[in-house]
């Protein structure tokens, strides 16, 4: 309501009926803080006015950016700078609000740790312990290359050049003819010829085929009869026993005298010389 005061002197606003003898009726514009909104006042809560209240001490309404922290505001520094700790929405800035502040490397305003910005406002990198979708195969957050995840955030695998607990070796190549075969140490019997060390490797222990169980190529004199190739093989070069050094069974007419079974053997079929074709010495009366 308006405050009516009687004043002496000239009428300053309006003269009411009955104003005489120099008495004048003036309509007062009121005072900020009287509890009545008047004139240019935006508000007036009387004794409840205050710079931290909805209606400030100058009877203007509280607003974000006026430099006074009012109801619902977490801060108000009177500017629109989002980089100083108080956002232009009058809330304290923090990790996750979408505004990059101070020690923050990034702030994308979400809690998703699988994108480029972690929920801690640190940029995602290999080794942070969080797997970045589409970029990393794994991320165990350590610098140990002997576990399932390498320090470059690739899953450990045979051929990566790093020996894992379940690998005997890992030379980082696909060459099966060196000392490491599919992350197993090359050895006789693995089916792959280890250059410089093996002559052959047929992945079996059959000594009667072309490759011995020692990964040596089968040959006459090795002591093993090669099926379909050798008639015998006694592993020596003695031609007076049952097996010649050519791996052929000894027989009359082969030119070698077999001890205990032949008297002679001249390797021919001529019965007019000193040795008959029966490998017996020629004698009077032999016909």
C-alpha positions as CSV (number, residue, x, y, z in Angstrom):
1,X,0.0,0.0,0.0
2,X,1.0,3.6,-0.4
3,X,2.2,5.7,2.5
4,X,0.3,9.0,2.8
5,X,2.2,11.8,4.6
6,X,1.1,15.3,5.3
7,X,3.8,17.8,4.5
8,X,3.9,21.6,4.7
9,X,4.8,23.5,1.6
10,X,4.1,23.4,-2.1
11,X,2.3,20.3,-3.4
12,X,5.0,18.0,-4.9
13,X,2.8,15.4,-6.7
14,X,-0.9,16.0,-6.4
15,X,-3.1,18.3,-4.3
16,X,-6.0,16.6,-2.6
17,X,-9.4,18.2,-1.8
18,X,-9.3,19.8,1.6
19,X,-5.6,20.8,1.3
20,X,-5.6,24.3,2.4
21,X,-3.6,26.7,4.4
22,X,-0.5,25.6,2.6
23,X,-1.0,21.9,3.6
24,X,-0.2,19.5,0.7
25,X,-0.9,15.7,0.3
26,X,2.1,13.8,-1.3
27,X,2.0,10.2,-2.5
28,X,5.3,8.6,-1.2
29,X,7.1,6.2,-3.6
30,X,8.1,4.0,-0.7
31,X,11.4,2.6,0.5
32,X,13.3,-0.7,-0.5
33,X,12.9,-3.0,2.5
34,X,9.4,-1.8,3.5
35,X,8.0,-5.1,2.2
36,X,6.0,-3.5,-0.7
37,X,7.1,-3.6,-4.3
38,X,7.0,-0.1,-5.6
39,X,8.4,1.9,-8.5
40,X,11.4,0.4,-10.0
41,X,11.7,-2.4,-7.4
42,X,11.7,-5.9,-8.8
43,X,10.9,-7.4,-5.4
44,X,10.7,-6.4,-1.7
45,X,10.6,-9.1,1.0
46,X,11.1,-6.6,3.7
47,X,13.3,-7.9,6.5
48,X,14.0,-11.0,4.4
49,X,15.8,-9.0,1.8
50,X,19.5,-9.9,1.5
51,X,22.2,-10.5,-1.1
52,X,22.0,-14.3,-0.4
53,X,18.2,-14.3,-0.5
54,X,15.7,-14.4,-3.4
55,X,15.3,-10.6,-3.1
56,X,18.6,-8.8,-2.7
57,X,19.2,-5.8,-0.5
58,X,18.6,-3.4,-3.4
59,X,15.2,-4.9,-4.1
60,X,16.4,-6.6,-7.3
61,X,15.8,-10.3,-7.9
62,X,18.6,-12.7,-7.4
63,X,20.1,-13.9,-10.7
64,X,23.0,-16.1,-11.8
65,X,25.9,-13.8,-12.7
66,X,25.2,-11.0,-10.3
67,X,28.1,-11.9,-8.1
68,X,25.9,-13.0,-5.1
69,X,25.3,-16.6,-4.3
70,X,21.6,-16.9,-4.0
71,X,19.1,-19.8,-3.4
72,X,19.8,-22.7,-5.7
73,X,23.2,-21.4,-6.7
74,X,26.4,-23.3,-5.8
75,X,28.5,-20.3,-6.6
76,X,28.3,-16.9,-8.3
77,X,31.5,-15.2,-9.3
78,X,29.8,-12.6,-11.4
79,X,31.3,-13.6,-14.7
80,X,30.6,-16.0,-17.6
81,X,34.0,-17.7,-17.5
82,X,33.6,-21.5,-17.3
83,X,37.3,-22.0,-16.6
84,X,37.5,-20.5,-13.1
85,X,35.8,-23.0,-10.9
86,X,32.3,-21.5,-11.1
87,X,30.4,-22.2,-14.3
88,X,28.1,-19.7,-16.0
89,X,25.2,-21.7,-14.6
90,X,26.3,-20.8,-11.1
91,X,27.4,-24.3,-10.1
92,X,30.9,-25.3,-9.0
93,X,32.7,-27.0,-11.9
94,X,33.7,-30.7,-11.4
95,X,34.9,-33.6,-13.4
96,X,31.9,-34.9,-15.4
97,X,30.2,-31.5,-16.0
98,X,31.5,-31.3,-19.5
99,X,33.8,-28.3,-18.9
100,X,37.6,-28.8,-18.9
101,X,39.0,-27.2,-15.7
102,X,42.4,-26.9,-14.1
103,X,44.1,-30.3,-13.8
104,X,41.5,-32.0,-16.0
105,X,42.9,-33.3,-19.3
106,X,39.4,-33.7,-20.8
107,X,35.7,-33.7,-19.7
108,X,33.1,-35.2,-21.9
109,X,30.3,-35.0,-19.4
110,X,29.7,-38.8,-19.1
111,X,30.8,-41.7,-17.0
112,X,31.7,-43.9,-20.0
113,X,35.3,-45.2,-19.6
114,X,35.3,-46.8,-23.0
115,X,35.6,-43.5,-25.0
116,X,38.5,-41.1,-25.3
117,X,38.0,-39.4,-22.0
118,X,37.8,-41.4,-18.8
119,X,35.4,-40.7,-16.0
120,X,38.4,-39.3,-14.0
121,X,38.8,-36.6,-16.7
122,X,42.0,-38.1,-17.9
123,X,42.6,-38.9,-21.5
124,X,42.3,-42.6,-22.3
125,X,45.7,-44.2,-23.1
126,X,47.1,-47.7,-23.3
127,X,48.1,-48.7,-19.8
128,X,45.3,-46.9,-17.9
129,X,43.6,-50.2,-17.2
130,X,40.5,-49.5,-19.3
131,X,39.9,-51.1,-22.6
132,X,39.1,-48.6,-25.3
133,X,36.6,-50.0,-27.7
134,X,37.9,-50.4,-31.3
135,X,41.4,-49.3,-30.3
136,X,42.7,-51.7,-27.7
137,X,42.4,-55.5,-27.5
138,X,43.1,-55.4,-23.8
139,X,44.5,-53.1,-21.1
140,X,45.6,-54.6,-17.8
141,X,47.3,-51.4,-16.6
142,X,50.8,-52.8,-16.1
143,X,54.1,-52.9,-17.9
144,X,54.4,-56.7,-17.8
145,X,54.7,-58.3,-21.2
146,X,54.7,-61.8,-19.8
147,X,51.0,-61.9,-18.9
148,X,47.9,-62.2,-21.2
149,X,48.1,-58.5,-22.3
150,X,51.1,-56.8,-23.8
151,X,52.2,-53.3,-22.9
152,X,51.0,-52.1,-26.3
153,X,47.5,-53.3,-25.3
154,X,47.4,-56.3,-27.7
155,X,46.5,-59.7,-26.5
156,X,49.5,-62.0,-26.1
157,X,49.7,-64.5,-28.8
158,X,52.1,-67.0,-30.3
159,X,54.2,-65.0,-32.8
160,X,54.3,-61.7,-31.0
161,X,57.9,-62.2,-30.1
162,X,57.4,-62.4,-26.4
163,X,57.6,-65.7,-24.5
164,X,54.4,-66.3,-22.5
165,X,54.2,-68.8,-19.6
166,X,52.5,-71.4,-21.9
167,X,55.1,-71.0,-24.6
168,X,58.5,-72.6,-24.9
169,X,59.8,-70.0,-27.3
170,X,58.5,-67.1,-29.5
171,X,60.8,-65.7,-32.2
172,X,58.1,-63.5,-33.7
173,X,58.2,-65.1,-37.2
174,X,56.3,-67.8,-39.1
175,X,59.5,-69.7,-40.2
176,X,59.1,-73.3,-39.0
177,X,62.6,-74.2,-40.1
178,X,64.4,-72.4,-37.4
179,X,64.7,-73.3,-33.7
180,X,61.2,-72.2,-32.7
181,X,58.1,-73.9,-34.2
182,X,54.7,-72.5,-33.4
183,X,56.1,-71.4,-30.1
184,X,57.4,-74.8,-29.3
185,X,61.2,-75.5,-29.4
186,X,62.0,-77.4,-32.6
187,X,62.9,-81.0,-32.1
188,X,63.3,-84.2,-34.0
189,X,59.9,-85.7,-34.5
190,X,57.9,-82.5,-34.9
191,X,57.5,-83.0,-38.6
192,X,59.5,-80.0,-39.6
193,X,63.1,-80.2,-40.8
194,X,65.2,-78.0,-38.6
195,X,67.8,-76.6,-41.0
196,X,71.4,-77.3,-40.1
197,X,70.5,-79.9,-37.5
198,X,68.1,-82.4,-39.2
199,X,68.4,-84.2,-42.5
200,X,64.7,-85.2,-42.4
201,X,61.7,-85.3,-40.1
202,X,58.7,-87.4,-40.8
203,X,57.2,-87.0,-37.3
204,X,57.3,-90.8,-36.6
205,X,59.7,-93.2,-34.9
206,X,59.6,-95.8,-37.7
207,X,63.2,-96.7,-38.7
208,X,62.2,-98.7,-41.7
209,X,61.1,-95.8,-43.9
210,X,63.2,-93.1,-45.6
211,X,63.7,-91.0,-42.4
212,X,65.0,-92.6,-39.2
213,X,63.7,-91.8,-35.8
214,X,66.9,-89.8,-35.2
215,X,65.9,-87.5,-38.1
216,X,68.8,-88.8,-40.2
217,X,68.1,-89.9,-43.8
218,X,68.0,-93.7,-44.1
219,X,70.9,-95.2,-45.9
220,X,72.7,-98.6,-46.4
221,X,74.8,-99.2,-43.4
222,X,72.7,-97.4,-40.8
223,X,71.6,-100.7,-39.3
224,X,68.0,-100.4,-40.2
225,X,66.4,-102.3,-43.1
226,X,64.6,-99.8,-45.4
227,X,61.4,-101.4,-46.5
228,X,61.3,-102.0,-50.3
229,X,64.9,-100.6,-50.7
230,X,67.2,-102.9,-48.8
231,X,67.3,-106.7,-48.4
232,X,69.3,-106.4,-45.2
233,X,71.3,-103.9,-43.2
234,X,73.7,-105.1,-40.4
235,X,75.3,-101.7,-40.0
236,X,78.8,-102.8,-40.9
237,X,81.0,-103.0,-44.0
238,X,82.0,-106.7,-43.5
239,X,81.3,-108.6,-46.7
240,X,82.1,-112.0,-45.2
241,X,78.9,-112.1,-43.1
242,X,75.3,-112.7,-44.2
243,X,74.7,-109.1,-45.3
244,X,77.0,-107.3,-47.7
245,X,78.0,-103.7,-47.3
246,X,75.6,-103.0,-50.2
247,X,72.7,-104.1,-48.1
248,X,72.2,-107.2,-50.3
249,X,72.0,-110.6,-48.7
250,X,75.2,-112.6,-49.2
251,X,74.9,-115.5,-51.7
252,X,77.2,-117.8,-53.7
253,X,78.5,-115.9,-56.7
254,X,78.6,-112.4,-55.2
255,X,82.4,-112.5,-55.1
256,X,82.7,-112.6,-51.3
257,X,83.5,-115.7,-49.3
258,X,80.9,-116.2,-46.6
259,X,82.7,-117.5,-43.5
260,X,81.5,-121.0,-42.5
261,X,79.3,-121.5,-45.5
262,X,81.5,-121.0,-48.6
263,X,84.9,-122.5,-49.5
264,X,85.4,-119.9,-52.2
265,X,83.5,-117.3,-54.3
266,X,85.1,-115.9,-57.4
267,X,81.9,-114.2,-58.5
268,X,81.6,-116.0,-61.8
269,X,79.8,-119.0,-63.3
270,X,83.0,-120.7,-64.7
271,X,83.4,-124.2,-63.4
272,X,86.8,-124.7,-65.1
273,X,88.6,-122.5,-62.7
274,X,89.6,-123.1,-59.1
275,X,86.2,-122.2,-57.7
276,X,83.1,-123.9,-58.8
277,X,79.8,-122.1,-59.2
278,X,78.7,-123.9,-56.0
279,X,81.3,-121.9,-54.2
280,X,83.3,-125.1,-53.5
281,X,86.9,-125.4,-54.5
282,X,87.5,-127.4,-57.6
283,X,88.9,-130.9,-57.0
284,X,89.6,-134.2,-58.8
285,X,86.3,-136.0,-59.2
286,X,84.1,-133.0,-59.0
287,X,82.9,-133.8,-62.4
